[in-house]
């Protein structure tokens, strides 16, 4: 009886050791940078369950990428953020050299589009396309992403129905404000309040020429008539400063006190300044505009296999964790839709979210621009 009990205890100990070693081995298989990211987020290695399936790419992609050796892509990540973002990718695929171009919408999306129309391919992946996504699709410029093993990790309404583009991250576009100049109570509670709020009038609001980021999503629940009326009221009643700076540069003007508030502002960008102690905060009237930062693979790219590897990796759980650690952007992955991955959860939780379905994007965009551009371009 004693021998049987001892044998059972020994067997149990071996089982526990095996389970521990198995879990440890699974964690060890992750890139060191991924392990560091999980530690920084106080997440266990088990958070990555299912990653193997998402990264089970065809061997032909691996072999092809080794022959190509290069990858070109454009985006809006700061250079230091991008270097942090791609650390796990570089560990997994060390045979790919990435040439990253950071820029505004013109540099990252328009320039490659013009080149493509001329028969030249100057990048393999484009991200953050805005309205130009439709022009790319009109000339058949995209490769499908439906072959990505991680394709189903992104919800259907966050990607083009034929897989011609797919979301890389979610963005909530609202407004920023200078905390030394305005109180939270001074700010509009709804978007309709914006047009009558005295704290926003008389040039106190800085406006960027990026209506597609915040206004276009509002057309989803509010409709075209509201959108066109809102544009007229914004320019004629509020009379904001029409700024030529980029959306990110606009936040610097808020911090400097040159303007009291800025529209639009991305939550994760404002959070970066808050972390540095800047006098800025993020505020969202209801409903909360939500937009997708798109990613697409250029059709006919000479580095198509490398592009497929990176595109699939970025939407995988590992890629989304790495991106969140690098720049705080809200993940697109189904398994990461929780408040832990929001920069300002108190501004989003329990509020209705405004989102425009991808199939309506082109139609509503034309309506918006027809009303927006004449007023934006009007002599000041």
C-alpha positions in Angstrom: 0.0 0.0 0.0 2.9 2.4 0.9 4.6 1.5 -2.3 1.4 2.1 -4.4 0.9 5.5 -2.7 4.6 6.5 -3.3 4.2 5.5 -6.9 1.1 7.6 -7.3 2.8 10.6 -5.7 5.8 10.2 -7.9 3.6 10.0 -11.0 1.7 13.1 -9.9 4.9 15.0 -9.4 6.1 14.0 -12.9 2.7 15.2 -14.3 3.0 18.5 -12.6 6.6 18.9 -13.8 5.5 18.0 -17.3 2.8 20.6 -17.3 5.1 23.3 -15.9 7.8 22.5 -18.4 5.2 22.5 -21.2 4.0 25.9 -20.2 7.5 27.2 -19.8 8.5 25.8 -23.2 5.4 27.4 -24.8 6.5 30.8 -23.3 10.1 30.3 -24.3 9.0 29.7 -27.9 7.7 33.2 -28.1 10.2 35.9 -29.3 12.0 37.5 -26.4 10.5 40.9 -27.3 7.0 39.4 -27.1 7.7 37.9 -23.7 8.9 41.4 -22.6 5.7 43.0 -24.0 3.5 40.5 -22.1 5.5 41.3 -18.9 5.0 45.0 -19.4 1.3 44.5 -19.8 1.1 42.1 -16.8 -0.2 39.3 -19.1 0.6 35.6 -18.9 2.0 33.7 -21.8 -1.3 31.9 -22.0 -2.7 35.2 -23.4 -1.1 34.1 -26.7 -3.1 30.9 -26.9 -4.1 30.3 -30.6 -1.1 32.3 -31.9 0.3 29.2 -33.6 -2.8 28.9 -35.8 -2.7 32.5 -36.7 1.0 32.3 -37.7 0.7 29.0 -39.6 1.7 30.5 -42.9 2.3 28.5 -46.1 5.9 27.3 -46.4 5.9 29.0 -49.9 5.6 32.4 -48.2 8.7 31.6 -46.1 10.7 30.4 -49.0 9.7 33.2 -51.2 10.4 35.9 -48.6 13.9 34.4 -48.1 14.6 35.0 -51.7 13.1 38.5 -51.7 14.8 39.6 -48.6 13.2 43.0 -48.5 9.9 44.6 -47.5 8.8 48.2 -48.1 5.9 49.8 -46.3 4.4 53.2 -45.4 2.6 54.3 -42.2 2.0 56.9 -39.6 3.9 55.2 -36.7 6.8 57.3 -35.4 10.1 55.8 -36.3 11.0 54.8 -32.8 7.5 53.3 -32.3 7.9 51.3 -35.5 11.2 49.9 -34.5 9.6 48.7 -31.2 6.6 47.4 -33.0 8.6 45.2 -35.4 10.9 43.6 -32.8 9.0 40.3 -32.6 8.6 40.2 -36.4 12.4 40.6 -36.8 13.0 37.8 -34.4 10.6 35.5 -36.2 11.6 36.5 -39.7 15.2 37.7 -39.5 15.8 37.2 -43.2 13.5 40.2 -44.1 15.0 43.7 -44.2 12.2 46.3 -43.6 12.4 49.7 -45.3 9.8 51.8 -43.5 8.6 55.2 -44.7 6.8 57.4 -42.2 4.6 60.3 -43.4 1.4 62.1 -43.6 -1.5 61.0 -45.8 0.1 62.4 -49.0 3.4 60.7 -48.4 2.2 57.3 -47.2 -0.9 56.9 -49.4 -1.1 59.4 -52.3 2.5 59.1 -53.5 2.4 55.3 -53.9 -1.0 55.7 -55.6 0.3 58.1 -58.2 3.3 55.8 -58.8 1.0 52.8 -59.2 -1.1 54.7 -61.8 2.1 55.3 -63.7 3.0 51.6 -63.6 5.5 51.9 -60.8 5.5 50.1 -57.5 7.3 52.0 -54.8 6.0 50.2 -51.7 4.7 46.7 -50.9 2.3 47.6 -48.1 0.3 50.8 -47.5 -1.4 51.7 -44.2 -3.6 54.5 -43.1 -5.2 55.1 -46.5 -8.2 57.3 -45.6 -10.4 58.2 -48.6 -7.8 57.0 -51.1 -8.6 53.4 -50.4 -11.3 53.7 -53.0 -9.0 55.0 -55.7 -6.6 52.1 -55.1 -9.5 49.6 -55.5 -10.8 51.4 -58.6 -7.6 50.5 -60.4 -7.3 47.0 -59.0 -4.3 47.9 -56.9 -4.7 45.6 -54.0 -3.9 41.9 -53.3 -6.4 40.0 -51.2 -5.8 39.4 -47.6 -8.2 36.5 -47.3 -5.3 34.0 -47.5 -4.0 35.3 -44.2 -4.2 32.5 -41.5 -5.1 35.3 -39.0 -7.8 36.7 -41.3 -10.7 35.6 -39.1 -9.2 37.4 -36.1 -10.6 40.6 -37.5 -14.3 41.1 -37.4 -16.1 41.3 -40.8 -17.1 45.0 -40.5 -13.4 45.9 -39.9 -12.2 44.8 -43.3 -13.3 45.0 -46.9 -15.8 42.3 -47.8 -13.5 40.9 -50.5 -10.4 41.2 -48.3 -8.8 43.9 -50.4 -7.9 45.8 -47.3 -8.0 44.9 -43.6 -7.9 46.9 -40.4 -4.5 47.3 -38.8 -5.9 49.2 -35.7 -8.9 50.9 -34.4 -9.0 54.6 -33.8 -11.4 56.7 -31.8 -11.3 60.3 -33.2 -12.7 63.0 -30.9 -11.1 66.2 -29.6 -8.2 67.3 -27.4 -8.2 70.3 -25.1 -5.8 72.3 -23.0 -6.5 71.5 -19.4 -5.1 74.9 -18.3 -7.6 76.8 -20.6 -10.7 74.7 -20.3 -12.5 72.6 -17.7 -14.1 69.3 -18.6 -17.5 70.9 -17.8 -16.8 73.5 -20.6 -16.8 70.8 -23.3 -19.7 69.7 -25.5 -21.5 66.5 -24.3 -22.8 65.7 -27.8 -21.7 66.7 -31.3 -24.8 68.9 -31.7 -23.6 70.8 -28.5 -20.4 71.5 -30.3 -22.1 74.0 -32.6 -23.5 76.1 -29.8 -20.8 75.8 -27.2 -19.3 79.2 -26.5 -16.0 77.6 -25.4 -15.5 76.4 -29.0 -16.4 79.6 -30.8 -14.4 82.5 -32.1 -11.2 80.7 -33.2 -10.7 78.8 -30.0 -11.1 75.5 -31.8 -8.3 74.4 -34.2 -9.6 72.3 -37.1 -7.6 70.0 -39.3 -8.6 69.2 -42.9 -9.3 65.6 -41.9 -13.1 65.3 -41.7 -13.1 61.7 -42.8 -11.6 60.7 -39.5 -14.4 62.0 -37.2 -17.2 63.3 -39.3 -17.6 60.5 -41.7 -18.2 57.8 -39.0 -21.0 60.0 -37.6 -22.8 59.7 -40.9 -23.4 56.0 -40.0 -25.9 56.6 -37.2 -26.8 60.2 -37.9 -27.2 60.2 -41.7 -26.2 62.3 -44.7 -28.6 65.2 -43.9 -27.2 65.7 -40.4 -23.6 65.5 -41.7 -24.1 68.2 -44.4 -25.9 70.4 -41.9 -23.2 69.9 -39.3 -20.5 71.0 -41.8 -22.4 74.3 -42.5 -22.9 75.0 -38.8 -19.3 74.2 -38.0 -17.9 76.7 -40.5 -20.6 79.4 -40.3 -21.4 79.3 -36.5 -18.4 77.9 -34.7 -15.8 79.5 -37.1 -12.8 77.4 -36.1 -9.2 78.1 -37.1 -8.6 76.2 -40.2 -5.1 74.8 -39.7 -2.7 73.4 -42.3 -0.8 71.3 -39.7 -1.2 67.6 -39.5 -3.5 66.1 -36.9 -0.6 65.1 -34.7 1.0 68.6 -35.0 -2.3 70.1 -34.0 -1.9 68.5 -30.6 1.3 70.5 -30.1 -0.6 73.7 -30.6 -3.1 72.7 -27.9 -0.3 72.0 -25.5 1.4 75.3 -26.3 -1.9 77.1 -25.7 -2.2 78.6 -29.2 -5.6 77.0 -29.4 -7.9 75.8 -26.6 -9.0 72.6 -28.3 -8.3 70.6 -31.5 -10.5 68.5 -33.8 -9.8 65.7 -34.5 -7.5 64.0 -32.1 -6.7 60.3 -31.7 -7.0 58.9 -28.2 -3.7 57.0 -28.2 -1.8 60.0 -29.5 -3.1 62.3 -26.8 -2.3 59.6 -24.2 1.3 59.8 -25.2 1.4 63.5 -24.4 -0.5 63.0 -21.1 2.1 60.4 -20.1 4.8 63.1 -20.5 2.9 65.5 -18.2 1.6 67.8 -20.9 -1.4 70.0 -20.2 -3.7 68.1 -22.6 -6.6 65.7 -22.3 -9.0 63.9 -24.6 -12.7 64.4 -24.7 -15.4 62.6 -26.7 -18.9 64.0 -27.4 -21.5 61.3 -28.0 -21.6 59.2 -30.1 -17.9 58.2 -30.2 -16.6 58.2 -33.8 -14.7 55.1 -34.5 -12.5 54.6 -37.7 -10.3 51.9 -39.1 -6.7 52.4 -40.0 -6.5 50.2 -43.1 -3.7 48.0 -44.3 -3.4 46.8 -47.9 -0.9 44.8 -50.0 0.0 46.3 -53.4 -0.8 43.9 -56.2 2.2 42.9 -58.3 4.6 43.8 -55.6 8.1 42.2 -56.1 8.2 41.4 -52.3 4.7 39.8 -52.2 5.7 36.9 -49.9 7.4 39.2 -47.4 4.3 41.5 -47.5 2.0 38.5 -46.8 4.2 37.5 -43.8 4.1 41.0 -42.3 0.5 41.7 -43.0 -0.6 38.4 -41.4 1.7 39.0 -38.4 0.5 42.5 -37.8 -3.2 41.4 -37.4 -2.2 38.4 -35.3 -2.4 38.7 -31.5 1.3 39.0 -31.3 1.4 41.8 -33.8 -1.5 43.6 -32.1 0.1 43.3 -28.6 3.4 44.7 -30.1 1.6 47.6 -31.7 -0.2 48.4 -28.5 3.0 48.4 -26.5 4.7 50.5 -29.2 2.1 53.3 -29.6 -1.0 52.6 -27.6 -3.3 52.1 -30.6 -6.5 50.3 -30.0 -6.2 46.7 -31.3 -8.2 45.3 -34.1 -8.0 41.7 -32.9 -11.2 40.1 -31.7 -9.4 38.8 -28.6 -8.3 42.3 -27.5 -11.6 44.3 -27.5 -11.6 45.2 -23.8 -11.0 48.4 -21.7 -7.5 47.2 -20.9 -6.5 48.2 -24.4 -8.1 51.6 -24.4 -6.2 54.8 -23.8 -9.2 56.7 -22.3 -11.8 54.0 -21.4 -13.8 56.5 -19.3 -14.5 58.5 -22.5 -15.7 55.5 -24.5 -17.3 53.0 -22.1 -21.1 53.2 -21.8 -21.3 55.6 -24.8 -22.8 54.8 -28.2 -20.1 54.3 -30.9 -20.5 55.8 -34.4 -19.2 53.6 -37.1 -19.7 53.7 -40.9 -19.8 50.3 -42.6 -17.1 49.9 -45.2 -19.5 49.3 -48.1 -21.0 52.8 -47.5 -17.6 54.5 -47.1 -17.2 55.7 -50.7 -20.7 57.0 -51.1 -20.8 59.0 -47.8 -17.3 60.3 -48.5 -18.4 62.0 -51.7 -21.3 63.6 -50.0 -19.1 64.8 -47.2 -16.4 66.2 -49.4 -18.9 68.0 -51.7 -20.1 69.9 -48.6 -16.8 70.2 -46.8 -14.3 71.4 -49.5 -16.1 74.6 -50.6 -16.3 75.8 -47.0 -12.8 74.8 -46.1 -11.4 76.5 -49.2 -13.5 79.6 -48.8 -11.4 82.8 -48.4 -10.9 83.5 -44.7 
